[in-house]
Structure formats: structure tokens, C-alpha cells
Amino acid sequence: MSDSYIKPEGTLSLQTIAMPADTNWSGDVFGGWIVSQMDLAGAIHAERFSKGRCATISINQMTFLVPVKVGDVISCYTKILKVGNTSIQMQIEVWDSHDSSRDPIRVTEGVFTFVAVDVKGGKRAIPEDVKQQYLASQEA
């Protein structure tokens, strides 16, 4: 088993608690709510990274592993996988860290792609210095 299944990878970008209003008809937290938290976490990271507004353009490789219950504290970790001229591909993991007496449990993961956009909603270039810093950090 790789370490990625034992501990979160990336930056803690969002943490929240699952509430009763977030449940589906079975009493578990609705998967769409979890995806929206992942999207928010990724957008926060992408916008800070690219120094401006970003929009989600794709979500792929989503895998739900365990249900989330009301009261669970979920933590969204983001890790940039690839940077293009206008886009950022990011791994997003959600971990249940509700109970400090046990290790966090990985709930789900996915790969999201964001595109940097200008004030009119058109694509904008990610600053070159930001891309170079990212590439340099990957070589280290």
C-alpha cells in the first residue's frame, strides 16, 4: 500500500463539517455535496496559484471509497499535477478527520482541471514566473 492511502497528499485547502442538510435519502452525506467541497478547495488553490480567477472545466477519475456521515469533519487536500498555458490539473483528496483518536480515513479522490479566466470569462495565461516556480519545484 502506498503512503497516499495512509496520509493525505498536498495542501490542506478546505475543511468543513458535514451537516444534516447535506444528506441524501439514505442518511449519508450526498456525493454531490462532497464534489462541491472538492471543487471549492481546488478553486481556492488554483486561484491562489494562478493569481486570478479560475473556472472548473473537467472532473475525472472520481472514486468514492467510504460514506461520510453527519458530523464528520472533512478535509480537502489539493496537489497540482500539471500546469499548462491557461490550465491547471489538480489531484483532490477528501479525508475524514472527525475523530482525533484514529488516523484520518480517505473518503474520495478525483482529478479536476481548472482554466484561468479573465474578468470577461475568457481564457488568460498563467503568469510565466508562476509556471517556472512550479517547474523548478518539480525538479527538486
C-alpha positions as CSV (number, residue, x, y, z in Angstrom):
1,M,0.0,0.0,0.0
2,S,1.4,3.4,-0.9
3,D,1.7,6.2,1.6
4,S,-1.0,8.1,-0.4
5,Y,-3.6,5.8,1.2
6,I,-2.1,6.3,4.7
7,K,-1.9,10.1,4.8
8,P,-3.1,13.0,2.8
9,E,-1.0,14.4,-0.1
10,G,-0.9,18.0,-1.0
11,T,-2.1,21.3,0.6
12,L,-5.0,21.5,3.0
13,S,-7.2,23.8,1.0
14,L,-10.6,23.4,2.7
15,Q,-12.0,21.9,5.9
16,T,-15.7,21.7,6.8
17,I,-18.2,19.7,8.8
18,A,-21.0,17.6,7.2
19,M,-24.4,18.8,8.4
20,P,-27.9,17.1,8.3
21,A,-28.9,19.3,5.4
22,D,-26.1,17.7,3.3
23,T,-27.6,14.2,3.5
24,N,-29.2,12.1,0.8
25,W,-32.3,9.9,1.2
26,S,-30.3,7.1,2.8
27,G,-28.9,9.4,5.6
28,D,-25.4,9.5,4.2
29,V,-23.8,12.8,3.0
30,F,-24.8,13.4,-0.6
31,G,-22.0,12.8,-3.0
32,G,-22.7,16.0,-4.9
33,W,-22.1,18.0,-1.7
34,I,-18.7,16.3,-1.4
35,V,-17.9,17.0,-5.0
36,S,-18.8,20.7,-4.5
37,Q,-16.4,20.9,-1.5
38,M,-13.7,19.4,-3.7
39,D,-14.4,22.0,-6.4
40,L,-14.2,24.8,-3.9
41,A,-10.9,23.5,-2.5
42,G,-9.5,23.2,-6.0
43,A,-10.6,26.6,-7.0
44,I,-9.0,28.2,-3.9
45,H,-5.7,26.5,-4.7
46,A,-5.9,27.2,-8.5
47,E,-6.8,30.9,-8.0
48,R,-4.0,31.4,-5.5
49,F,-1.6,29.6,-7.7
50,S,-2.5,31.4,-10.9
51,K,-3.0,34.8,-9.2
52,G,-6.6,35.3,-10.5
53,R,-9.9,33.8,-11.3
54,C,-10.3,30.2,-12.4
55,A,-13.1,28.0,-13.6
56,T,-13.6,24.2,-13.4
57,I,-13.5,22.7,-16.9
58,S,-13.4,19.0,-16.1
59,I,-13.7,16.4,-13.4
60,N,-12.4,12.9,-14.0
61,Q,-11.3,9.8,-12.2
62,M,-13.7,10.3,-9.3
63,T,-13.7,7.4,-6.9
64,F,-15.9,7.3,-3.7
65,L,-14.4,4.9,-1.1
66,V,-16.4,5.3,2.1
67,P,-19.6,7.1,3.1
68,V,-19.5,10.4,5.0
69,K,-21.8,10.8,8.0
70,V,-23.3,13.9,9.6
71,G,-20.8,15.4,12.0
72,D,-17.7,14.1,10.1
73,V,-15.1,16.8,9.6
74,I,-13.8,16.5,6.0
75,S,-10.5,17.9,4.9
76,C,-9.8,18.6,1.2
77,Y,-6.2,18.3,0.1
78,T,-5.1,19.6,-3.3
79,K,-2.0,18.8,-5.3
80,I,-1.1,20.3,-8.7
81,L,-0.3,17.6,-11.2
82,K,0.3,19.6,-14.4
83,V,0.4,23.3,-15.4
84,G,-0.3,24.4,-19.0
85,N,-0.5,27.8,-20.6
86,T,-4.0,28.5,-19.2
87,S,-4.9,25.4,-17.3
88,I,-4.1,23.6,-14.0
89,Q,-4.7,19.9,-13.5
90,M,-5.1,19.0,-9.8
91,Q,-5.5,15.9,-7.7
92,I,-8.0,16.5,-4.9
93,E,-8.4,14.1,-2.0
94,V,-11.0,14.2,0.8
95,W,-10.2,12.8,4.2
96,D,-12.5,12.2,7.1
97,S,-10.6,13.6,10.1
98,H,-13.5,13.7,12.6
99,D,-12.1,11.7,15.4
100,S,-8.6,12.5,16.7
101,S,-8.4,9.1,18.4
102,R,-7.8,7.5,15.0
103,D,-6.0,8.2,11.8
104,P,-7.8,10.1,9.0
105,I,-9.8,8.0,6.5
106,R,-9.5,8.7,2.8
107,V,-13.1,9.2,1.6
108,T,-12.7,10.1,-2.1
109,E,-10.3,11.5,-4.7
110,G,-10.5,12.9,-8.2
111,V,-8.6,14.8,-10.8
112,F,-10.0,18.3,-11.6
113,T,-8.9,20.7,-14.3
114,F,-9.2,24.4,-13.9
115,V,-8.7,27.1,-16.5
116,A,-7.5,30.6,-15.7
117,V,-10.0,33.2,-16.8
118,D,-10.1,37.0,-17.1
119,V,-12.8,39.4,-15.9
120,K,-14.9,38.7,-19.1
121,G,-14.6,34.9,-18.6
122,G,-12.1,34.4,-21.4
123,K,-9.0,32.3,-21.0
124,R,-6.0,34.1,-19.6
125,A,-2.4,33.0,-19.5
126,I,-1.0,31.7,-16.2
127,P,1.9,34.0,-15.3
128,E,5.2,32.7,-16.6
129,D,7.0,33.2,-13.3
130,V,4.4,31.1,-11.6
131,K,4.9,28.3,-14.2
132,Q,8.6,28.5,-13.8
133,Q,8.4,28.3,-10.0
134,Y,6.2,25.2,-10.3
135,L,8.6,23.5,-12.8
136,A,11.6,24.3,-10.6
137,S,9.8,22.8,-7.5
138,Q,9.1,19.6,-9.5
139,E,12.8,19.2,-10.3
140,A,13.9,19.5,-6.7
